[in-house]
Amino acid sequence: MDITNMAPNVPITDFKLTKIIATVGPATNTYEAILKLIESGANGIRLNFSHGSDAERIQQIEWIRKASKAYAKPIAIIQDLQGPKIRLGDFDGVVTVQAGQSLRFRYGADYEREGTLPIQYDLSKKIKRGERLYLYDGKVRTIVSSVKDDTIHVRAENDGILIARKGLNLPDTDFEGDILTDKDRKDIVFGSEHDVDYVALSFVQTAQDIDQLRAILDTLGSEAKIIAKIETKAATDNLEEIIATADATMVARGDLAVETEPEYVPVLQRKIVGFGLKYDKPTIVATQMMATMTESSEPTRAEVSDVATAVFIGADAVMLSDETAAGKFPIETVQMMKRIIRYSQDNAPLKTVYAEESIDAHTKQGAISSAIITLADSLNVAAIVAETKSGATVYKIASRRSKHPIIAVTSTSRVAQQLAIVYSVKSFVRKDHQLQAQKMADWLKVKNVLKKGTVIVTVSGKYPGVVGTTDTIKVRAIE
């Protein structure tokens, strides 16, 4: 039995529009915990490939699909690649740094023996004199004074401390497309063989990085979509072309704040969402959204406001990392985030409008999508019911950010799972049929999801199951 043969257990008026992505980790590494995350409101599950073994991933994917079926809810599995592991290596104790001090770094160095700090990635062939090298999440800022042989010499700009394995940021360094490590390539093969729906690419700098990953996925026959993680200074300089090339975008605010400046992040977040709407691409806001709930059962007021702001500006999804991977209150965090989303969408004080119109506004499909939203808003319909083969029609409708739920009907489980993290979409899998939108509406009425007398808009095509043939809009009162 397909998982979507069971009806939603809430009325259509209670659907949340902005979706939730939760990360699995030690705190949620059981079937029961994953099921509870999904029951509490998670629409996507992130697997962080910086940690864990292949055996653990296989088990987690099995649990996610089992829980998805048990709860009758398509779930997107997101494979988050580690990327270049740009971190300090191992050394004992704490290294104290003073402003003006000279420091040395080398891949695999022995600090105790030679006084050169170890790093886990050979930066000597990438970094250049005069570029910035930030350490420990930006707490220690340095400038490269020289690169000799394989050793990087820097001058500290402020006092601070260094601890083993803390991250490095290089806002000025061009990696020249070399961002996929051997580990990443092995993980991509693993993901293509084990049912992931999205691959999140770390350390993106240009659109060519997306093209490189897409070529690999195509060679492997993978149907996974690509999420570009915006977390480098270079990415912010190439923002529009990256978003236009990727399938979705993540605002990775932790490293982004270090690579740029903290005050830049709210503006960049809005730009990313705006470009996502322009190009019909989902956007995800991530990092420290509910960080306090890693240790506390309640979020701060600032965190509540942060989640609400993501809803107001039109993000497709908000993501939890440590909160559900390693926190003390993973389920409560998802439940709280869902409460914030629901209240925010129902009481939004304004409608955010971005200056740039959709890239396809003057095409046939773009005009149809806009007409659907205009009609739905004018009639204040209960829902939009849309047939789709590839998901393209639904991405276009969702990017217009109507306040109405979108019921997506597709014949492909992969598409239903990928649509799970798209704004306002509730997806179902059904065989292709010329009257599928009408049949879905009838089924939802029988299941008491749609009430007698409510009005809906249905969207379909003359040739069911054929991509790009959406051409029919109908207004229907449920009888």
N, C-alpha and C positions, 0 to 999 in steps of 0.2 A: 504493500500500500504506500502510495506517495505521502510524504509527510504533510502536504497541504490539503489533504482530504478532510482534515479536522478544522472546524471553524475557530476563529479568534474567540477568546473567552471574555472579551470586553466589547462594548458597543463601539461603533465606528467613531462616535464623538469623543471617545477616550483614547484614540490612537495618538501616540506622540509623533511629532513631525521630525524633530531632530533625533538622530540615532545615537546609540551608545556602543562603544567598542571597549571591551575589557581584556586585559592581559592576563594570561595564565602563568602562574609561577608556583613556588613552594606553598603559598597560602591557599591555592585553589587547585592543586594537582591531584584531584580525584574526580571520578565521574559525578558524584553527588554534588560537589562544589560547582562544577561546570554547569550541571543542570540548574542549580540554584541561581547562578549568574544569569542564565538565559531566562528563567522564570521571572527574575527580578527586573529584567528590562534590557539585557545585553542583546545587540543585534549582530555584532561581529566579535570574533575572538582573535586576539593577536598572540602569535607565537614569536617570542624574542629569540632569534637564532644566535645571539651573543652568549646564550647560556643553554645548557642541557645537551643531551645526547640524541642521536637519531632514534634510538629505541624509545626514549621518553616522548619524542615528537609523534611517533607512530601511535603510541598509546593515547596521547592527548587528542590527536585527530580522530581516532576511533571513538573516544568519549564524546567529542563535540558532535559528530554526526549522529551518534546514538541519542544524545540529549536533544538534538534538533528534531529528530523523529519523534521522540517521546513527548515533546512539548508542541509538536506540529508547527514549527516555526523555522523557515530558512535562515541559516546563519552563515555569514561570510567568514572564512578562515583567512587570516592575514599573516603571511610569512614575512617577518621583518629581518632583512639581512643585516649582518653585523657591519659590513664595510671595513675599510682599513682600520685596524685596531691601533689608533694613535693615542697611546697611553705611555706613561712612565712604566719602566720595568720594575723588577723586585729589588729592594734594598732594605736594610734594617733601620728602624727608628724613623726620626723626623729630621729633615734637612732644613735648617733655618736660612732664610735668604734676606739680604739687606739691599736696599736701593743702591745702584751703582756697582754691585758685585758682578764679577764675571763667572759664568757657569759653562760647563761642557756637557754635551749629550752625544751619545752614540748608540746605535742599534746593538743590543746585547752586551753592553759594557758591564764591567764589574766595579761598582762604586767603591766598595771597601778596599779593593786592591789598587785602583788607579785614580780615584777621585772624579771619574767621569760618570755622570748619571745615565742609567740605561733607559732606552725607549724600545717599544715593542714593534716599531715599524721603521724601516730605513728611510728617514727623511732627507738624508744628505744629498740625494740626487734630485730632490724636488725643491727644497727651500733655498732661498737666496739671501745674500747680504742685504740688510735694511728692512727685511720683512718681519712682521710681528709673530712671536711665538708665545701663546698664552698657556699657562699651566694651572692645574687644579681648578678647573671650571672658571678660569679667568682671575683667580685670586692672586696669582703672581704673573705679572706682565713683563715680557722681555722683548728686546730687539736683537736680531741676528747681526753680530759684528763680523763674522766670517764663517766660511765652510771650508775646512782643510781636510783633504782626503775623505774620510767617512765620519769626521767629527764636526759637530755644530757648536760654534762658540756664540754665546749670547751675553747681553748686559741687562741686568734686572732694573726695572723702572720703579719698583716699590718693594717694601718689606713684606715678608710673608713666610710661609712654610710649605714644604713639599713632602708628600707621603707617597709610598709605593702604589703603583697602578692607577693613579689619578689621570684624568683625561687631559689631552692637549688640543688646542685649537690654533688654526693657522689661517687667519682671515685674508692674508695676501697671497697665499701660495696656490699656484696653478698645478693641479695634479694631472693635467693633460690627458684626461679621459681614463686614467689608470686608477679607477676606484673599485673595481671588482677584484677581490683577492681570490686565491686558490680555494679558500674555505667557502667564500660566497658562491663560486662556480659549482662546487660540490653540493652546496645547499640548494642551489637552483635546480639541479638535477633531481635531488631528493624531493623538492616541492612539486616538480612536474610529475613525479611518480606517485605522489601521495595526496592528491585532491585539494591543493590550496587554491583559493579563489583570487587572491591578490598577492603580489610580491612588492614589498616596500623597499625601495632602493635608498640606502643611506649615502650621505656625503655627495649628493648630486651637485654638480657645478654648472653643467650645460645641458641642452637638449640632446646632444650627441651621447651623453651617458644613458639617456632613456633609449635611444636608438640601439645602442650596443646591447642592452639587456633584452630589448624586444627581439633582436636578431637571434639571441640565444634561445629565448622562449619559443620562437617560431621553429627553430631547428629541432627543438625537443618535442614539438607538437603540443605545447602547453596552451591552455585556454585562459590562463591566469592574466588578470589585468595588472598594470603597473601603477604603484603609488610613488610619486616623487616626494621624498622628504626634503623640505626646505629647511636647512640647518647650517648653511655656509654663506659667507659674504658673497662668494662668486654666484651662488644661486639667486641671490637678491638682485644682482646685476643682470641676470638673464631670465627674470621671473616669467614674463609672458610667454616666451618661446618654450620654456620648460613645461608650463601648465598646458599649453596648446598641444604638446607632444605626448605627455603622460596621459594616463586614463583617470587618475585622481591625484590629489595633492594633500600632503600632511604638513601642517605648521608645527615643526619640531622646535618648540620654543626654548628649550634648555640651551642647546648649543647655539641656536640662533641669537639669543641674547648676548652670548659671549662673543660670537663672531662679529656682531654689529655693535649695538648698544642696547641696554634694556628698554630705553624709551622708544626705540625704533619698532619693537615687536608689535605693539597694538596697531600701529599704522600698517606694517607689513601684513599682519593677520587680516586686516580688512581688504588690502590690495589683493591678497591671495584668494579670498572668498569672492571678490568682485571679478577677478579673471576666471575663476571657476564657473561662475554664472555665465560669463561671456562665452566660454567655450563648452558649456554643458558638461563640466567635469566636477565630480564630487570633491568636497574639501573636508578635511578632518583637522580639528583643533586639538593639540596634544600637549602633554607635559605639565605636571603639577597642578592640574585642575582642581583636585580635591586632596592635595598632598597632606594636609593636616590629619585626614582620616586614615592615614597609614598607621597612626598611633592613637588617634582620638575618635570617639564615636560621633563627633559633631564636626562639621566643616566650619571654617571661619566665615565671617560675613563677606570678606573680600573674595573667597573662593565661590560662594554662592553667586555673587555678582559676576564673577568671571564666566561661569557656566551660562548664566542668563545672557550675558553679552554675546557669547557665541551663538545663542539662539536668535537674538535680535538681529545680528549682522547676517544671518542666513547660512551658517555652516551646516553641512549635511550631517556631520557626526562629531561627537566629542569623545576623547579617548582617555582611559585610565591606564596607568602603567604600574608603578610600585603599589598604588592603592589596592589593586586586586591581585597583583603578583606576589607581594610580600607583606601586605598590610594586615593589621589585626582585625579589620572590619570590612572585608571585601564585598560581602553581600549587602551590608548596610550602605556602603558607598554607592553601589549601583542603584539601590532603592532611593537614596537621597538625590542622586543625580536625575533620576527619572521624575521625582517630585518637582525639582527645580525646572526641568524642561517643560513639564505639563503646565505648571503655573505660568511660566514665562510666555509660552506660546498662546495661552488663553488670555493673557493680560498685557500683551506687548503694547507699549505706549506709542509706538510709531512703526511705520513700515520703512525699512532701509531701502534706498534706491541708489544704485550705482550709475555713474555717468555713462559708461559704455554699454551699448546694447549688445544682445547676443550676436555672435559672429554669423549666425545663420538667419538673422531676423528677416532678411528679404528673399530667402529661399522658400520653396514650396513647403518643405517640412517645418521650417521655422515659423512660417505664417500660420500653418495649421496648428502648431503648438500654442502660439500666442492666442489664436482664436478660441482654442479649447479653454484656456485660462480666463479669457474675457467672458465667455459664455458661462463658465462655472461660477465666477465671481458675481456676475450680474444676477444670476438666479439663486445664488447662495445654496448650491447643491450640497447633498450629503457626501458625495464622493465622485471621483473621476475613475471610471473603469476602462482600462486600456489594454488591448491586445498588443503583444510585442514578441518578436522572434529573437532579436539580438539584444534587446534592451534599449536600443537607440531612441525609440519614440519616447520611452519613459524618462530617459535622461534629459531629453529636450523639454518635456512637460515639467519635470521636477525643477529644472533650472529657472523656470519662470516664477518659482516660489509662491504658488497659490497656498491659501490657508486650508485647502481641502485635501483629505487623504486621497492618495492615488492607489487604486487596486490594480496591480500589474498581473496580467495573465500570460504566461509563456509556456512553451512546450519543453523547455530545457532547464533542468535542475541547476546547472552551472549559472545560467542567467539569473534565476530566482535568487540564488545565494549571493551573487554579486550585487544585485539590487537591494539586498537586505540593509546596506548601510547608506542608501540614498535617501535624501530628504523626502519625507511624507509617504514613502512607498511601502506598501504591504504586498508581497509577491506570492503568487500561487502557480503551481505547475498543472497544466491540463493539455490534453492532446489538441493539436491544431484543428480548428473548426470555424466555419464561416460565421457562426453566431456565438462564438465563445464569450464575448463581452456580455451579451444578453444572458447566456446560460450562467455565467458567473454571478451576475446580479440576481438572477432567480435563486441560485443556491444560497447566496448571502441572505436573501429574504427568508428562505425556509429556515435558515439557521439563526434567525432573529438578529443578525448583524445590521441589516438594513430593514427599516420599518415601513409598513404600508403607508403610502401617501408621500414618502420622501422622494425627492427629485435627484436624479443622477445624470451625468454625461457619460456616454459610452464612446470609445474610440476604437476603430477597427480598419481593416483593409479589405480590398476586393479579393486578394489572394492570400489566404491564411498561411502562415509559415514562411512567407517570402519576405526577406529583409527589405525595408524601404518602401513598402506599398501602402502605408497608412494614408487613407484618403476619405474616411467617413466619420462624421461626428453626429451623434444623435442625443436628443434630450428625452429622458424617459421618466415617468412617474411610476414608482413601484406600486403594483396592484396586489 
